[in-house]
Amino acid sequence: MENTKSAVIKSVLLVVFGALVVLGLFLLFTRNQRSSNEENYTLTVVDQITTTNLEKDYPANPRKVVEMYANIMKVLYKETYTDDQQKKMLEVLEGLMDDELLANQSNFYQSMKNEVKTRRDEDYSIPTYQVQSREPEVVTVDGRKMCNVDCYLNLRKGTSSQGLYYMFILRQDDSGKWKILGWTQKAN
């Protein structure tokens, strides 16, 4: 009777131990599968802009400011996004602008929203852009540093495209950040 009782206890313990091993392996595999799916999520171009925090990650130099501006315009003209995402992208764009430029706008947000809607309705897009590679010459005007940065935009309407050259005027604010003061189209 002792041998039978001992054999039953051993069998029950082996079954319980086996069940724990199977449960442990199941949890291990499903946990790894879940975390690998989360790690594989890549931000869309819209997400990259809407999650930009200019307080922490402001572009390092004037060329990067113009590059961010051109990229935001490229995304606004062609990508799919919600009204809330558009608002966030326009807020990032506004953060690149000099206070003087914004003060001269009656309603920056609404005018940009209208421009984007018109361009999208007319099937405009910016497939490519190129910001000058050389460092801009910095000058001091009225005690503030300023520079010009050239940018080539390939503006496409439907199937036809046109290359446009712009000169962006930037000014350094009191905290050392380069802000867009204005721009002008240059002759090709």
N, C-alpha and C positions, 0 to 999 in steps of 0.2 A: 504494500500500500504506500509506503514511503517513497519507493522508486517512481510509482505512478504519479503521486502528488508532486514530487520534485520535477518530473518530466513535464507535467502540465504547467507548472510555474515557469520553467525554462521556456516552454513554447509561447506562453503568454508574453513574457518579457521580450523574446525575440520578435514577436509580431508587433509589439508596441515600439520597440527600437527601430524596426524596419519602417513602420508608419512615420516615425519622427524623421528618419533619414529621407524618405520620399517627400514629406511635407517641407523639410528644409531645402531640398533641391528645387522643388516647385517654387518656393518663395524666392530663392536665389535667382533663378532664371527669369521669373516674371518681373522682379525688381530691376534687373539689368536691362531687360527689354524696354521697360517704361522709361528709364533714364536715358537710354540711347536714342529713343524717339525725341525726347526733349532736347538733347544735345544736337540733333541733326536739324533743328529749326534754324533757318537762315532768314535774316531780316530782308524784307523787300526794300527797294529803293525808297518807297514812300515811308516805310518804317524807319529807315536810316535817318531820314530828315525829321520826321515827327518826334523821334526820340532824342534829337540833338539838344543838348543843354549848353547854350552859349556861355552861361556863367562859368561852367567848368571846362568846356572844350572849345574856346573861341579859336578861329583859324589863326595860325602862328604868324602869318605875314600877309602883305597886301595881295600877293598872287593867289594865296589860298582863299582869301575873302572873295575875290572875283570868281574863282573856281567854284566855290560853294554857291554863289549867286547864280552862275550859269547852270549848274547842276539842278538847283531848285526850279529854275525856269523850264529846263528840259523836262523834268518830272511833271510840273504843273500843266504843261502843254499836252502831254501825251498819255500819261499813266492813268490808271483807274484808282479812284480814292473817294472817300466819303466827305461830306461837308465838314465834319469835325477834323478830319485829316488835312483838308485844305486850309482850314483856319490855323492849325498848328504849323503847317509849312509856311504860311504867310507871316506868322509870328516870328519864325526863325529868319525869314527874309527881312522883316522889319528890324530885327536885331542886328543886321549887317549894315543898316543905314545910319548915316550921320544925323544927329538931332536937328541940324539946320535944314537938311533935305526933308525930313519928316515934318518940320514946322511949316514948310512951304506947301505941303500937301493938305488939301481940305479933309480927305478921308483916305488915308493910304490903303487900309484894308479893303474898302469898297471899290476903290479905283483899280486895285490889282485884281480883285475878284472879277470885275467887269472885263478887264483886259484879257484875263485867262479864259473867261467864257467866250468872248468874241473870237479869240485865236483858236480855241478848240472847235467852235462851231464852223470856222472857216478851214478846218483840217490843217492847221499849222503844227509843226513839230520842230524840235531842235535835235536832229540825230547825232550831231557831233559839235564839239566846241574845243577850242585850243587857247589856253592862256599863255601869254608870253613866258618864255623860259628864263630870260635874263632877269637879274635883280633890277627893280625900278630905281631910278635916281630919286633920292629923297631931298626935298628942298624945305626950307622953313619960311612960312608966310604968316605974318602977324603973330610970330612966336609959336606957331604950331607946325608940326611936320606934315608934309603932303607929298603925294607921288601920283604918277599916272601908270596904269596897267592896261596894256592892250589885250584884247580878246577877240578871237575869230569865232563867229557863230555860223554854222551851216543851217540856215532857216529854210525849211521845206514847207511848201503848200501843196498838198496832194502829192503829185509825182514830180513836180518841178522844184528845184532848189536854188537858193541864192546864198552866196557867201557874203557875210557882212562883217565889217571890222568896227569894233567899238573901242573907245578909249575911256576907261573908268578913272575918275578922279577920286582919290581916297585921302582921308585926313585922319591923323591919329587923335583919339580922344584923350581926356585927362588920365584915364587908366592905362593908356598905352595900346589900346585896341585900334586897329585900322578899320575905319568905317567908310562906306561909299557915300561921297558927297554929291556925285552926279556922274553922268556919262554922256558921250556924244558919239555919233556915228562918224567914222572916218571914211574918206574917199578911197575906193578900191584901188 
